[in-house]
Amino acid sequence: MKYIEHSKELTLHFRKNSETETTIADLSKLLNCSDRHVKTVVKYLHQQGHIHWAIQNGRGKKPKITVLQSNQEILLKEAKHNIQHGHYKDAFQIIQQFDSQLQADFQQWFEKHLGLSQEHSAELSIDVMRYPFYETKLILDPLYILSRHDAHMVQQIFDRLVEYDNVTHQLLPRIAHHWDSDDGMQWTFYLRKSVRFHNGRELTSNDVKATFERFPLNDPIIKNMKQIYTPSKNIIIFQLTKLDFLFPRYLSNMKTSIVPIEVIEKDEHFKLYPVGCGPYRLVHHDENMVRLDVFPDYYGTRPWLDRVEIIKTPYSIHDETKHPLLLNAPNATWNEVRIKEEGADYITFNCRKNGPIQDKQFRQLISNIVNPSDFCLDVGNEEVAYSFLTERSAMLKSANLHPSSEYFETDVVLRIAAQQIRKDANHEREALLLQAQLALHGIESTVELIDLHQLNDCLYKHYDLFVGGIALSEDRLISILTASQSSKLTLYPCLNNEMKTYVDQQITTIKELRDDTTRWETYFQLESYLKSNHILLFLNHRSHTVFEPQNSPYENIRLDCNGRIDYRKIWKRI
């Protein structure tokens, strides 16, 4: 690539397509290298079509050089070379130097590099999915995942004891082929034989036990566990403290993905290069891309897709490039698909902090001020929320969204914390809207971004209101119950002791019930309690509008609850 730098230097001194006399000695000074090396450079650039080098016959006649490519054209070729060799970050840095037309040319070329394709080599043919995604810091240790993108990747690399099917509302066997309980207090899971991790070692009940022993004691998934027994390498028994008929469904949570404990203990890079037993293994993870290859020894159904390459791209590139599902329809033959995201954005009132928020009437005052419809800025893709569930919000929908117009004379200055998972993935927009609405009614406030990974008891002493949101997993009920008691989210830590007692009692009751209808009815009582006591104020639901081609040969290219395509399910018709 040093020759490319020399070529770019020549474009600064010679006009494109203009034949100019020069000498090796002149070029040696210009390129700051020896005469001998200049001859090598000239020969290479001539052969590659960057320049035309003409030797003139006759004594005293100088050679003539013609630069055939502009500096921008050379940069374009360099960017394409980097893309073809997997150096995506270098390529994207180069194109920032392009003019708008050349950026469009590169964009058009880059799109041909993406999508679903079959690639051939001397030994085999593989089916590859390659697509751009904005660069983000993925957390790939299941225990610490927070975002939907983390959960999506963990789903491909790891497996759990069971998996919840949101269509049939049934638990499906995964690592465990069977489970049972006589009393709802002791649960026995029977593991499949010969399940192997990506490092080749066989998974045993000791790995399952060690996976759950990693959890913090106050985690809602395991805090009801009294003891774990491993009578054999393929049997594990969970003894609970309280009755829980929902317990197996908690084990479908992505955080409960089974890990080989010795890898975590010895390898500090586990969060970047995890080892699971899922259908795909992580083979490449750096500043350029994430690459997943199918795991040939996977115990379950082998995915049709052999490889997935997720190219880390700047937002400017990601917003425009192709994906099997596009954000904008290329033409009228593409179908519009609108997908509602279960979950909601919301405001949590910090009832533990000393100050006016402890007063229910003051919380009600703020609730009356806030107009949730103002938070629905993306017309068509956002709607007012009255619950975590979109269907229930539709049932509770009120036409009387008329916030209070009262103005208050007060010296109170509220501190608002906006949830942030990573840079450019936060609720700052919503927090600033809240601040503006409060200001219209005479209540001053400040807004700060708070990293969700850094939440702790000390932080809760400083903020009055938290603005955040959650997206629910396939098992909506378990996802909501877990969020309602999680110390990693803002709701439960903002409750005072009396409120926590009520929440815990309601969830305990839900776990003792055997049918989902009654469970949901009990949860809705809990949700109503949080709303009527002005602890939780729902803002908006989000939707995703995408476009998919008609008559595509590929099946199951659709967004899941993580807003991503489940690679495990893609296949192609002949």
N, C-alpha and C positions, 0 to 999 in steps of 0.2 A: 504493500500500500504506500510505501515511500515514493514509488514512481508516480502515484496519483498526486502526491503533494508537489512533486516537481512539475507535473502537468498543470496544476492550478497556478503555480508560480509563473509559468510561461504565459498564461492567459492575462496576467496583470501587465505584461510588457509587450505583447504582440496582439494585434487585432485579429479577430477571427476571420478566416478565409482570405487573409491578406498576406501574399508572399513577400517575405522580408529577408534580405541578406544578413548573415551573421557569421560567427566563427565559433569553433569549439572553445577557444580561449574566452570569448565573450560569455558563452553559456556557462563556462566553468565559474566565472565570477558571479554570474546571476544566480546560479544554483548552489554556490558555495561548496563545490566538490572538485575533485581532480579532473584533468583532461581525460584521463583514461576512463573514469567512471561516467563522465558526460557522454562519451561515445556509447556506453552500454545503455544509458538512460534514453538517448535519442533513438537507438535501435529498437528498444522495447516500445516506446511511445509511438513510433512509426508503425510497428507491426500491429499494435493494438488499435490503430486508427485515431489516436489522439492528435497526432501531427502528421504532416507530410514533410519529409526531409529529402531535399534534392541536391545531389553533388553536381557541380558544374565543371565541365571539362575546360581545360585551358588554364594556363599559368596566371596566378593572381586572382582567379575568380573565386568568390566566396560561396559557400553552400547557402541554399535558401530554405527557410523554415516557414511552414504554413500551419498555423494553429487551426484545427478543424472543429474544436468544441469549445463552447464558452465555459466560463467558470461554473455557472449554474448547471449546465449539462454534465459536466464532470462530477459535480456534487450528486446529481441524480443517479448517475451510474454507480458512484460510490455507495449511495444509500441502498440501491438495489443489491449490490454485492454483499453488503452487510446483512440484509434481509435473507438472502439465499444461504448465508452461512450461519444464520441464527443469532447474529449480533444486532438484535432489534433495538436495544437502547441507543447504540451508536448511530443507527440509521435514523431514529426519530430525532436525535439531536441535530443531525445534519439537515434534515428537511426544515428545521426552524429557520434556516438561512434562505430558503426558497422564496421566490415571489409567488403570488397567489396562483398564477397559471401553472407553474411548475408543481406546486403543492397539489393542485387538482390532478395533474398528470400522474404524479406519484400515487395519489389516492386510488385512482382508477387502476393502476398497475397492481397496487398492494391488494386490492379486493380479489384479484384473480388468485392470490396466494392463499386465500382463506376458504373456509367452508368444508364440505365433506368430499373426500376424494379417495381414490385407490392408488397407492404408490407401489411400484414394482422394483425389485432388486433381483440379482441373479438367483438368490435362494428362495424368496417368497414374495407374496403380495400382501399388503396390509391395508386395512381401511382406517383412514385417519380423519379426525375432526380437528380443524384448526380455526381458532377465532380470537379476536382481540378482546381484552378486558382491561379496564383502567387499573393502573398499578396500585396495589393495596398490600398492606402487611397482613398476610394470612397467619392465623394461629391454628396449627394443625394438631395440637395435643387436644384430644376430645374434652378433657376435663376443663379446659380454659376457654373454649370457644364462646364467642359472644354474638358475632354477626351471622347473617344468613349465608354469607359467602364461606365463612369458616365451616358452618354446618354442612354445606353442600360438598365441600372437599372431603370432609371427614366421612361423609356417607359413601363416597367412592372408595376410600382407602381402608376403612375399618368395617367391622360388622358388630352387631349387638346380639344379645341372646334371642331377642324377639323383635319383630317389626310390626307397626300398626298400619293397617290398610284403611284409608279414609273412605274408600268406596263401599266396602263391605262392613266396615266398623268392626273388624275382627283382628285379633293378634295372629301374626304369621310366624311359623318357626324360622329361626335363622341358625345361630350357633347351637341353640337348644332345640331339639326335635320334639320335646314334650315337657310339660310342667303340670304340677297338680298341688292341691292343698285340701286337707279334710276340714280345716277349721278357719282358714283365712289368717292364721297366725304363723303357720310354718309352711313355707313354700319350697318344693323340691323341683329343681331343673335338671334335665337329663341332656347331656351334651353329645353332639355328633362325634363320632370317632374320626381321627385323621384330619382334623381341621388344622391347617398349617398357616403360620405367619409368613410374611414375605421373606424373612431370613431363613426359612426352611424348618424352623422348630415347630413341633406339634403343640397345639394349644391344649391346656389342661384346666381342670377346675381351680388349680392354684393361681392361674393367671386371672381367672374371673374374680376370685377372692381378693387378690392383690389390687385389681382394678378398683374395686369398691372401697378398699381400705385407704386409697389415695384421697377420697373425698373428705372435705371438711366435715366435722361432726354436725354442724348446724345446717348442712345442705338438705333441702326438703326431700331429695331422692333417697337419702340413706339414714335420715335422723330417726326413723322408726325401726331401723335394724338393731336387734339386740345381739345377735351372734351369727356367724357364718361358719358352716361346717363343710368339709370336703371329704366324705367317706371314701370316695374313689376318684380317679383322675377324670371321670366322665359324669360325676354327680356332684351337685352343689346344693346345699340346703341353707335357706335364709330363715332364721328365727326372728320374729318381729316382736316389738313391745306392745303394740296395739293391733287390733283387728284391722285388716286392710285387704279388701277384695279387688282393689285397683292396683295392687302392688306389681303384678306382672307388666301392666301397661307403663308404669314408671320406668321399667327396664328397657322400653323402646326409645327412651330419650337418647339423643345423639351423644350426650356426655357419658353415657354408660357403655360406649364402644370399648370392646375388650382390647387391652394393650399387653405386650410382653414386658413384664415389669423390669427384667434385667436390662433392657435397652434404655428405658427411662432413667434408671439409676446410674448407668455408666455413660450415657451419651447426652451431653448437654445440648446437643443440636436437635433433640427429638422434635421440638416444635417446628423446625424447618424441614427435617427429613424423618418423618415418622415411619414406623413399621407397624402395619396392621395385618389383618387377614381378609380384607375385602377384595372385591373383584379387580381393583386396579392398584398397582404399586407406584409410588412416587419415584421416578428415576432422575428427574432434573428439576431444580428449583433455585433460580438465581434472579438477577436483576432483569434478565431478558424474558424468561418464560417459566411456566410450570408445565411439566410433561408427565403424563400418566400412561403407563403401558399395562395392558391386560395381564393379570396374574395367572399364568398357565396352570398352577396347582390350586386354584380356587375351588373350594368344596361345593359351591353352588352352581347355578346355571352360568356358563361362560358368556360374557357379553359379546355381541356381534362386533362392536367397535373395538379395534385393536389398539388404537392410540389416540390420546387427546393432547393437543398442544394449546395452551392458553397463553397468548402473547400479551405481555405487559405493555400497555400503550398509554400515551398521554391522553387526557380528556379530549383534546382537539382531534386526535385520530380516532379514538373510540366512538365518538359521537357520529362519525360519518361512515364508518366501515361496515361491511356486510357481516351478517350473522345469519344462521339458518332461520331465525325469526328476526325481522327487521322492525325498527321503531317507525320507519316511514315506508309506505308502499311504493315500490319502483314503478308500478303500473296498475291498471285496473284489474289484472288477472290475479292479484294477491288478495287473500281474505283477511279482513280485520278480526282480531280476536281480543276481547277485553277480559282481563282476569282480575277479579277482586282479591285483594290481599287480606286474609283474615288477621285480625289484630288492629291496633289503633295507636294514634298519637294521643297523648293525654298530659294533664297537669296533676302533679302530686303535691298536696299541701303537707308541709312538714309539721306534724302535730307534736313532735318532740321538742322542737326548738322554743326556747323562752321568747315570748313576744306575742304580738296580736294574732298570729295564726292559730294559737291554742284556743282562741275564742271562736266557737262555732258560728256565731252571728257575723263575725268579720270574714270567715271563710265563705259564708253564704253571700255576703256583700260582693266579694270578688267573683264568685260564681255567677252572680247576676250581671256583673259588668262584662264578663267575657262573652264574646259572640263567636261561637265555633265556626259559623259559616264564613267568617273572614279568614279563617285558616285554610279554606279550600281554594287556593289560588290557581291550581292546575285544573282548569275547567274540564270536566269529563273524566278526569282521573282521580279526583278527590271528592269526598262527600262527608257530610256531618256524621259524627259517630255518637251513638248513645250507649254503646256496649263494645266489648272486644270483638263480638261476632257481627258480621255484616247483616246476616239474616235477622238477628234480634234488633239491630239498629233500624232496619226497615220497618219492623213491627212497632217500635217505640217512636218512630219519626213524628216530630211535632211541627206543626205549621206556625206555632207561636214562638218563634225565635226572636223575641224583642228584648234585647239587653236593657238594663237599667240606664237611664239618662241622668241619674243623680250625680251631682258634683260634691266632693268631700273636701273639707278643710282639715288636713291632717299633716303632722310632721313625720309620719311613718315613711321610712325608706325600705322597701322590700328588696331582698337579694334573690335574684332568679338564677338558677343553674340550668344550663342547657346540656343535655346528654350528648356526648361525642364518643363514637366508637373508634374513628380514625379521622384523619384530615379529610375534609370535604364530605364526611358522613356524620352529620350531627343535626341537632334540632335548634340551631341558632336562629334560623328563619322564624320558627314558631315562637321562640323566646322573645325576639324583637317585636313580633306582632303583639304578644302579650304585654310587653312593656309599653307599647304605643297605646293599647286600649286602656291600661291603668292610668297612663298620663292624661288621657282625655277626661278622666274622672277625678283628677287631683291627687293621684297616688303615685309618688315617685318610686323608681326602682332602678336597680343595676342588673346587668346581664353578664354572666361569665360562662365560658365553656368548661365543662368538667369531663375529663376522661373517664369513661365507664369502668375502665380497668383499675382506676385509682380510688374508687369510692371506698370510704371507710367511716367509722363512727365519728372521727374528728371533723370530717367535712360536713356531716349532717348538723353540726352545731352552728354552722355559719350561713346556711341558706334557708329561705322561707318557702320557696316554690321550686319544684323541679319539673322541667319540661322534657319529655322523652317519648318513647314509643316501643312497641314490640310487634314482631310478626310471629304468628302462631305456627307451630309445627303441624304435621298431619293429624296427630291426636290433639284436637283442639282443647278438650277438657283437661288432659294432663298438662298441656302447655300453660293453660291459664292457672291451674292450681299451683304448679311449680313457680310461676312468676309471682303469684300472690304471697308466697312464703320465702322468696329468694332474697338473700342478702346482697346479691350481685346486681339487683335492680332497685329502684328507688321506693317502690310502694311499701313493702313490709318494714324497712328501716325507718320510715316516716311515721309509723303508727305509734301511739302511746300504748302503755301496757294493757289498758282496758280494750282498746281496739284490737291489739294482737291476740288477746284471749278470745275475742269473738271470732276472728278470722280462723284461728286454730281450731276452735270448736266446730265451726261449720265444715271445715275441710275434713276433720275427723269423722263427722257424720257422713259426709259424702263417701269416704272410704269404706264405711260400714255397710253402705247400700249395695244392692246387687243389680239394679237396673239403671240404665243411663237416663231414662226419662226423669226419674226421681232425683238422680244425681244432679242433672241440669237445673231442675226446679230449686234444689237447695243452693246451688251455686248462684242462681239469679237472685235469691234472697241476700246472699253475701254481696253481690254486685250492687244491689239496691241500697244496702246498708252503707257501702262506701260512697255512693253518690248522694244519698239523702243527708249524710253527715258531712258532706262537702270535704271529703278526704281525697276523692278522685274525680276529676272533671275530664270527660272525654272530649276530644277535639275533632279528629277526622280519620276516615279510612282512606287508604290509597288503592288505586287500581293501576294495572299496567296494560296499555294498548300496544299490541304488536301485530305484525302482519306475516302470514305464512303463505307459501306458494300453493296454487291449486295443482292437483295431479302430481304431487311430489312422489318420487319412488321411495322416499324415506318415511318410516313409521315412528310414531312416538316422539316426534320433535315438538315438544310442548313444555311450557314452564311449569315447574313444580312449586311447592309451598315456599321454597327458598328463592324463587324468582330465577331459577336456572334450569338448564336441561339436564335430566337424569341420564347420563351416558350409558348406564346399565341397560336401558330399555330401548335404545335406538336400534333399528335394523332396516335393511333395504330389500325391497321387492325386486324380482328379476326384471 
